[in-house]
Amino acid sequence: MRMTKKGFAALVAAGSIMGMAAAAEAQSVRGVTKSEVVIGQHTDLSGPAASYGVNVANAMRLYFDKVNSDGGIYGRKIRLIVEDHQYQVPRAVQAANKLLHRDKIFLMAGALGTPMNNAVFPEQFKAGVPNLGPLTAARSMSAPFHPLKFQTYSTYYDHIRAGLKYLVETNHRKKICTLYQDTDFGKEILEAVQDQTKAMNMAIVETATNKPTDTDFTAQITKLRNAGCDLVALGAIVRDAILSYATARKMGWTDVDFVSQSASFDQIVASAPGGVTQGLYVGAGTVMPYRDTASPQVAAWWDAYKAKYGNDPNIGAVYGHGLADLIVTALDRAGKDLTTQKFLKALESISGYRDMFGGPVINFSATQHQGTTDVLFYQIQNGRFVQIAGPLKY
C-alpha cells in the first residue's frame, strides 16, 4: 500500500513520541542518572549495634570510593546515603522514608536489624526498591520469597542446625538444651533447635530464656545444668553470649558444649577479658580474618581501611566489603541502560561467587534469593575464632 506524505509524517511523529517516551522512561529510573546511582542504608551509627553499622558503612564507602575514582560503572559514580536509626524501629521507618521518598534510592543495601528491615519492607517494596544483603541473618530477609529480597549468607537457623548436627556427630552429645532470648530472634533459634532435634530423632531436654538486658544468668545455667544437658544452643547476641557462657564456666560446668550463631560472631566475644569464652562454638556465614594470617589481598585491604578510618576492620567491615563487591558485580552485569529489572536479573545470574575472604560460594537464581545455606563452624581458641569445620549442611 502506498503511504501518503501525511501518513508518513504521522508515522515519523509517532516514532518520535515513542522514542522520547522510551528515553523519558530510561531517565525516570529512580536513583539512576547518567552520572550516578544512589544506594541507601538505614543502620545503627550511634546505638547498641554501632560497631556493626559504622564498619559496614565505612567498608562500603572505601570500596565505592575506589570504583568512583576509577570512573565508576559505565560512567556512573556510586553514591551511598547512610541514615542512623540507633537500632530503634521508629527511627528506622523514618530513615527509610527519607531514603525512599526524598532521596529516591535505587537500592537498599546493608540495612541493619531484623525488626527494622521487617518494619520497612512494606513501604520499600511498594516503592519497588530491592533489598540486598541486610545485616541480619533472620530467615525473613529471604523468606517467604519476594522478587525484591536478596540475602547473601546463611541464616541463624542454618547456623544452629548445622552446629548441633556437627557436635552430636563429632563430640557424641546426647542431651540437647537451649538458652535463648525471649524475643523474635530467640524464638527463631528455638525453632532451629526443635527442627534439628526432630531430624535427629532426639528430644530437647530443657529450655531456658533470658531478656536482652539480663546480666545475671545464674538461674538459667543452674536449671540447664540440673537437667543434665551436655549441649546447649544459644540464642544470644554479643553480651549475653559472653555472660551466659562465662557463668557456666565460673560455676565449674565444663562437661558441656555451648554453640551460638552469627549474632555472636564478633571479635568482642572471642577476646572477652580473662579468656572467659574459650571453647565456645559458633556457626557463621562468613570468614573472620586476622591481619597476621591474611592473604596479601586481604592484608592490603586491611591496611587501607585502617589508614582511612584509624582503626582495624571488624566483622562488620568484612560484610560491608563483600556486599559492595557484590553490588558492583551486579551493576556491571546489568549494563549501561540500568533499570531495576535489569539489576534484579543481573543478581539472579550470579553463581559461583566468592568474596576475597574465602567465604561460602554464593548462588542466586530466578527462584532462589538466599545466596547460600553453607555454615562455617568456629571455636574460640586463645582469643580468636578458629575455623574447625565447614562449609557444613544439616
C-alpha positions, 0 to 999 in steps of 0.5 A: 500500500502506498503511504501518503506524505501525511501518513508518513509524517504521522508515522515519523511523529509517532516514532518520535513520541515513542522514542522520547517516551522510551528515553523519558522512561530510561531517565525516570529510573529512580536513583539512576542518572547518567552520572550516578546511582544512589544506594541507601542504608538505614543502620545503627551509627550511634546505638547498641549495634554501632560497631556493626553499622559504622564498619559496614558503612565505612567498608562500603564507602572505601570500596565505592570510593575506589570504583568512583575514582576509577570512573565508576560503572559505565560512567556512573559514580556510586553514591551511598546515603547512610541514615542512623536509626540507633537500632530503634524501629521508629527511627528506622521507618523514618530513615527509610522514608527519607531514603525512599521518598526524598532521596529516591534510592535505587537500592537498599543495601546493608540495612541493619536489624531484623525488626527494622528491615521487617518494619520497612519492607512494606513501604520499600517494596511498594516503592519497588526498591530491592533489598540486598544483603541486610545485616541480619541473618533472620530467615525473613530477609529471604523468606517467604520469597519476594522478587525484591529480597536478596540475602547473601549468607546463611541464616541463624537457623542454618547456623544452629542446625548445622552446629548441633548436627556437627557436635552430636556427630563429632563430640557424641552429645546426647542431651540437647538444651537451649538458652535463648532470648525471649524475643523474635530472634530467640524464638527463631533459634528455638525453632532451629533447635526443635527442627534439628532435634526432630531430624535427629530423632532426639528430644530437647531436654530443657529450655531456658530464656533470658531478656536482652538486658539480663546480666545475671544468668545464674538461674538459667545455667543452674536449671540447664545444668540440673537437667543434665544437658551436655549441649546447649544452643544459644540464642544470644547476641554479643553480651549475653553470649559472653555472660551466659557462657562465662557463668557456666564456666565460673560455676565449674560446668565444663562437661558441656558444649555451648554453640551460638550463631552469627549474632555472636560472631564478633571479635568482642566475644572471642577476646572477652577479658580473662579468656572467659569464652574459650571453647565456645562454638559458633556457626557463621556465614562468613570468614573472620580474618586476622591481619597476621594470617591474611592473604596479601589481598586481604592484608592490603585491604586491611591496611587501607581501611585502617589508614582511612578510618584509624582503626582495624576492620571488624566483622562488620567491615568484612560484610560491608566489603563483600556486599559492595563487591557484590553490588558492583558485580551486579551493576556491571552485569546489568549494563549501561541502560540500568533499570531495576529489572535489569539489576534484579536479573543481573543478581539472579545470574550470579553463581559461583561467587566468592568474596576475597575472604574465602567465604561460602560460594554464593548462588542466586537464581530466578527462584532462589534469593538466599545466596547460600545455606553453607555454615562455617563452624568456629571455636574460640581458641586463645582469643580468636575464632578458629575455623574447625569445620565447614562449609557444613549442611544439616 
